[in-house]
Amino acid sequence: MSRTSRSVSIAPDHNTSALSKAQKTFNSLIGKIGKRRKRLRDWETVKPAFQQQYVNELLPLEQKSFAFQIRMVHCLDRAYERLTKAERRKVAPVILDLAGDLIDEDNDEGKELKAIYDKYSPTSYDSQVAEEVDGMKFMFETVFGVDLGDDLDLSSPEDLLQRAETHFRQAQTERDAQNAERDARRAKRKKSSRQQAAEARAQEQQAKINLSIREVYRKLASELHPDRETDAQERERKTRLMQRVNEAYQKNDLLQLLELQLELEHIDQHALNSMSEERLKHYNVVLKEQIRELDQEILHVESAFRYAYGIDPFEPVSPDTVLHNLAGDLKQLQLNIQTLEQDLVAFEDIKNLKLWLKRCRLVPVEPDFEFMPF
């Protein structure tokens, strides 16, 4: 990333009244690259702060909330036999909704919750999971045209997803091999004169683009080569700069190379303003490719962030909002815990539970249950 405050841009000089189309495109692309660089820098800044707050504050609150919810399941289960039929019809969906979200079969508590869930559900927890996995299997096989086999463990959604991922990778490998074979066959065919001309133009264009970037690199390398420097301190400075130059050149990062030229005063604003239309055309092609690469990098960073913190894959995330959203989640979680704690104390008296159930409406489907302060 740039370490200079001088920005690369073209400005109209006294001899011209306006920028050309290529100059405007150049400035626009530079601006877009700057915004994407900033987004990546912002992510690098915000991720450590988010991680620290997530681990130190959110996870302990979630564990506390789970503990209170487990206690609530047991509280309602104990009270069930003391309720009327109408009250039982209301409390059973609440127990199912809470217990279903808390079941973890890797510990004894999870097994107890599963037993409670099965007590109030017309179908067992295991059979419901198996039905869901079977439905997911059917969807994958239908939509993607793969056969995931009949030996799948229907009690494990993770096994299904792993099996599906393996099939998708195999299918992609086969497609890549087929495409490579097809391209090889096409390459052997005799090309028409029009195809040959188009390929020649494309190769010539790419050669000019590579030459344009190489020229910038050579000028910097010639000036900075540390082996030619006798002063130790200056040699060390040039070594660091040369590392930045090499890194930018290897990444085909034209903007970084131009920024280094400005930083080292190898070019000035007049030189930028005077770039030929042909050179600008080549530069603009490179800058567009840089934007595509930055977009891919941003996509990777944000996808990894969603995956790491259990955020919906389609939910927008931004370095400008994630800390604010986390603060909101913490506040809501604290309120929910406070409400759960109050309700647990209140429901120890069966009269309070009956009064609360009297205010509740019976919902025919499993509700998104949330306790209300008593």
C-alpha positions in Angstrom: 0.0 0.0 0.0 1.1 3.5 -0.6 3.2 5.3 2.0 3.1 8.6 0.3 0.6 11.4 0.7 1.0 12.4 -3.0 -1.8 10.9 -5.1 -1.5 9.8 -8.7 -4.0 11.8 -10.8 -4.2 13.8 -14.0 -5.2 17.5 -13.8 -5.9 19.8 -16.8 -3.0 22.2 -17.4 -3.2 25.7 -18.8 -3.0 24.5 -22.4 -6.1 22.3 -22.1 -9.7 23.2 -21.0 -10.7 19.7 -20.1 -9.4 16.2 -19.7 -9.6 13.6 -22.5 -11.8 10.5 -22.2 -8.7 8.4 -21.5 -7.5 10.8 -18.8 -10.9 10.8 -17.1 -11.0 7.0 -17.2 -7.5 7.0 -15.7 -8.5 9.3 -12.8 -11.7 7.3 -12.2 -9.9 4.0 -12.0 -7.3 5.5 -9.6 -10.1 6.7 -7.4 -11.8 3.2 -7.4 -8.5 1.5 -6.5 -8.1 4.0 -3.7 -11.5 3.2 -2.2 -10.8 -0.6 -2.4 -7.4 -0.2 -0.8 -9.0 1.8 2.0 -11.7 -0.9 2.6 -8.9 -3.5 2.9 -6.9 -1.3 5.3 -10.1 -0.7 7.4 -10.7 -4.5 7.6 -7.1 -5.0 8.8 -7.7 -2.3 11.5 -11.2 -3.5 12.6 -10.7 -7.3 12.7 -8.4 -7.4 15.8 -10.7 -5.1 17.7 -13.8 -7.1 16.7 -12.0 -10.4 17.6 -11.1 -9.1 21.1 -14.6 -7.9 21.9 -16.2 -11.0 20.4 -14.1 -13.4 22.5 -13.9 -11.3 25.7 -17.6 -10.1 25.8 -19.9 -11.8 23.4 -18.9 -15.4 23.9 -19.2 -15.3 27.7 -22.6 -13.7 27.4 -23.7 -16.3 24.9 -22.6 -19.1 27.3 -24.5 -17.3 30.1 -27.6 -17.0 28.0 -27.4 -20.7 27.0 -27.1 -21.7 30.7 -30.2 -19.6 31.6 -32.1 -21.1 28.6 -31.3 -24.6 29.7 -32.5 -23.8 33.2 -35.7 -22.5 31.7 -36.3 -25.7 29.7 -35.9 -27.7 32.9 -38.1 -25.2 34.8 -41.0 -25.5 32.3 -40.6 -29.3 32.1 -40.9 -29.6 35.9 -44.0 -27.4 35.9 -45.7 -29.1 33.0 -47.6 -31.7 35.0 -49.1 -29.0 37.2 -50.7 -27.2 34.3 -54.1 -27.5 32.7 -54.5 -29.0 29.2 -54.9 -25.5 27.7 -51.8 -24.3 29.5 -49.8 -27.4 28.4 -50.7 -26.7 24.7 -49.2 -23.3 25.2 -46.0 -24.3 27.0 -45.1 -27.4 24.9 -44.1 -25.3 21.8 -42.0 -23.1 24.1 -40.1 -26.1 25.5 -39.6 -27.5 21.9 -38.4 -24.2 20.6 -35.9 -23.6 23.4 -34.7 -27.2 23.7 -34.3 -27.7 19.9 -31.9 -24.8 19.6 -29.8 -25.9 22.7 -29.3 -29.6 21.9 -25.6 -30.6 21.6 -25.2 -34.4 21.5 -21.6 -34.2 22.5 -22.4 -33.7 26.2 -24.7 -35.2 28.8 -26.7 -31.9 29.0 -27.5 -32.2 25.3 -28.7 -35.8 25.8 -31.0 -34.6 28.6 -32.4 -31.8 26.4 -33.0 -34.3 23.5 -35.0 -36.5 25.9 -37.1 -33.5 26.9 -37.6 -32.5 23.3 -38.8 -36.0 22.4 -41.2 -35.9 25.3 -43.1 -33.0 23.8 -42.6 -33.6 20.1 -44.8 -35.9 18.0 -41.7 -37.0 16.1 -38.3 -37.5 17.7 -35.4 -35.1 17.3 -33.3 -37.7 15.5 -36.0 -38.4 13.0 -36.5 -34.7 12.3 -32.8 -34.2 11.7 -32.8 -37.3 9.4 -35.7 -35.9 7.5 -34.0 -32.5 7.1 -30.7 -34.1 5.9 -32.6 -36.3 3.5 -34.3 -33.2 2.1 -31.0 -31.4 1.7 -29.6 -34.5 0.0 -32.5 -34.5 -2.5 -32.0 -30.8 -3.2 -28.3 -31.2 -3.8 -28.8 -34.2 -6.1 -31.6 -32.5 -8.0 -30.1 -29.0 -8.4 -26.5 -30.0 -9.0 -27.1 -33.3 -10.8 -24.9 -35.4 -8.4 -25.4 -38.8 -6.7 -24.4 -38.6 -3.1 -24.9 -42.3 -2.5 -27.2 -44.3 -0.2 -24.7 -44.8 2.6 -25.0 -41.2 4.0 -25.4 -40.8 7.8 -28.7 -39.0 8.0 -28.1 -37.9 11.5 -25.2 -35.7 10.5 -25.8 -32.5 8.3 -22.0 -32.1 8.5 -21.4 -35.4 6.8 -23.8 -34.4 4.1 -22.1 -31.1 3.4 -18.7 -32.8 3.4 -19.9 -35.4 1.0 -21.5 -32.7 -1.3 -18.3 -30.6 -1.2 -16.2 -33.7 -2.2 -18.5 -34.4 -5.2 -18.4 -30.7 -6.2 -14.6 -30.7 -6.2 -14.5 -33.9 -8.2 -17.0 -32.5 -10.7 -15.0 -29.2 -11.0 -11.8 -31.2 -11.6 -13.5 -33.2 -14.3 -14.9 -30.0 -15.9 -11.4 -28.4 -15.8 -9.9 -31.5 -17.5 -12.6 -31.4 -20.2 -12.1 -27.7 -20.8 -8.4 -28.2 -21.1 -8.9 -31.1 -23.5 -11.3 -29.0 -25.5 -8.9 -26.0 -25.6 -6.1 -28.3 -26.7 -8.3 -29.7 -29.6 -9.1 -26.1 -30.6 -5.5 -25.1 -30.5 -4.7 -27.9 -33.0 -7.3 -26.7 -35.5 -6.1 -24.5 -38.2 -7.2 -21.0 -37.4 -8.9 -18.7 -39.9 -7.1 -15.6 -41.1 -9.5 -13.5 -39.0 -8.8 -15.5 -35.8 -5.0 -15.3 -36.5 -5.3 -11.5 -36.9 -7.3 -11.2 -33.7 -4.8 -13.2 -31.8 -2.0 -11.2 -33.2 -3.6 -8.0 -32.2 -4.3 -9.3 -28.7 -0.7 -10.4 -28.3 0.6 -7.1 -29.6 -1.7 -5.2 -27.2 -0.5 -7.4 -24.2 3.1 -6.9 -25.2 2.7 -3.1 -25.2 1.0 -3.2 -21.8 3.8 -5.3 -20.4 6.3 -3.0 -21.9 4.7 0.0 -20.4 4.8 -1.5 -16.9 8.3 -2.8 -17.4 9.5 0.7 -18.4 8.3 2.1 -15.1 9.9 -0.8 -13.2 13.3 -0.4 -15.0 13.5 3.3 -14.3 12.9 2.7 -10.6 15.2 -0.3 -10.4 18.0 1.6 -12.2 17.8 4.4 -9.7 17.4 2.3 -6.6 19.7 -0.6 -7.1 21.3 -0.9 -3.7 24.5 -2.6 -4.9 25.6 0.6 -6.5 25.4 2.6 -3.3 28.5 3.0 -1.2 26.9 4.6 1.9 25.6 1.9 4.2 22.6 3.8 5.5 21.5 4.9 2.0 22.0 1.3 0.7 19.7 0.1 3.4 17.1 2.7 2.5 17.3 1.8 -1.2 17.1 -1.9 -0.3 13.7 -1.3 1.4 12.5 0.7 -1.5 13.6 -1.8 -4.0 11.7 -4.5 -2.1 8.6 -2.4 -2.5 9.3 -1.9 -6.2 9.8 -5.7 -6.8 6.7 -6.5 -4.9 4.6 -4.1 -6.9 6.1 -5.3 -10.2 5.4 -9.0 -9.3 1.8 -8.1 -8.5 1.5 -6.0 -11.7 0.5 -3.2 -9.4 0.9 -0.2 -11.8 -0.5 2.3 -9.3 2.0 1.4 -6.7 4.8 1.8 -9.2 3.5 5.2 -10.2 3.2 6.2 -6.6 6.7 5.2 -5.9 7.9 7.3 -8.9 6.1 10.3 -7.4 7.4 9.6 -3.9 11.0 9.5 -5.3 10.3 12.5 -7.6 11.1 10.5 -10.7 8.0 12.0 -12.3 6.0 15.1 -11.5 2.5 16.4 -12.2 3.5 17.7 -15.6 4.7 14.2 -16.6 1.4 12.7 -15.5 -0.6 15.3 -17.4 1.5 14.8 -20.5 1.2 11.0 -20.8 0.2 10.0 -24.3 -3.2 8.6 -25.1 -1.7 5.3 -26.2 0.2 4.9 -22.9 -2.9 5.9 -21.0 -4.9 3.3 -22.9 -2.4 0.6 -21.8 -2.4 1.8 -18.2 -6.2 1.8 -18.0 -6.3 -1.9 -19.0 -3.9 -2.7 -16.2 -5.8 -0.6 -13.7 -9.1 -2.3 -14.5 -7.4 -5.6 -13.9 -6.1 -4.3 -10.5 -9.7 -3.4 -9.6 -10.9 -6.9 -10.4 -8.1 -8.4 -8.2 -8.9 -6.0 -5.3 -12.6 -6.9 -5.6 -11.7 -10.6 -5.3 -9.5 -9.9 -2.3 -12.3 -8.0 -0.6 -14.7 -10.8 -1.4 -12.3 -13.3 0.2 -11.7 -11.2 3.3 -15.4 -10.5 3.9 -16.5 -14.1 3.2 -13.8 -15.4 5.7 -15.1 -12.8 8.3 -18.7 -14.1 7.9 -17.6 -17.7 8.2 -15.4 -17.0 11.3 -18.2 -15.4 13.2 -21.3 -17.3 12.0 -22.7 -14.4 10.0 -25.2 -15.3 7.2 -23.3 -15.6 3.9 -25.7 -13.2 2.2 -25.7 -10.6 5.0 -23.8 -7.4 4.0 -20.7 -6.7 6.2 -18.6 -3.6 6.3 -15.6 -2.5 8.4 -17.5 0.7 9.1 -20.4 -1.1 10.8 -19.3 -4.4 12.3 -18.3 -2.9 15.6 -21.5 -0.9 15.9 -23.5 -4.0 15.1 -21.6 -6.0 17.6 -22.3 -3.4 20.3 -26.0 -3.7 19.4 -25.8 -7.5 19.7 -24.1 -7.3 23.1 -26.8 -4.9 24.4 -29.6 -7.1 23.1 -28.0 -10.2 24.6 -27.6 -8.5 28.0 -31.3 -7.5 27.9 -32.3 -11.1 27.0 -30.3 -12.5 29.8 -31.8 -10.1 32.3 -35.3 -11.0 31.1 -34.5 -14.7 31.4 -33.1 -14.3 34.9 -36.2 -12.4 36.0 -38.6 -15.0 34.5 -36.8 -17.9 36.1 -37.2 -16.3 39.5 -40.9 -15.6 38.7 -41.7 -19.0 37.4 -40.6 -20.7 40.5 -44.1 -19.8 41.7 -46.5 -21.8 39.5 -49.1 -19.0 39.8 -46.8 -16.6 38.0 -46.2 -19.1 35.2 -50.0 -19.7 34.8 -50.6 -15.9 34.7 -47.9 -15.6 32.1 -49.4 -18.4 30.0 -52.8 -16.8 30.3 -51.4 -13.7 28.5 -49.8 -15.8 25.8 -51.6 -16.7 22.5 -51.4 -20.2 21.2 -49.5 -20.2 17.9 -50.2 -23.3 15.7 -46.6 -23.4 14.4 -43.3 -23.3 16.3 -42.9 -19.7 17.3 -39.8 -17.5 17.4 -40.1 -17.6 21.2 -38.8 -14.7 23.3 -39.6 -14.4 26.9 -41.3 -11.2 28.0 -40.6 -9.6 31.4 -43.1 -10.9 33.9 
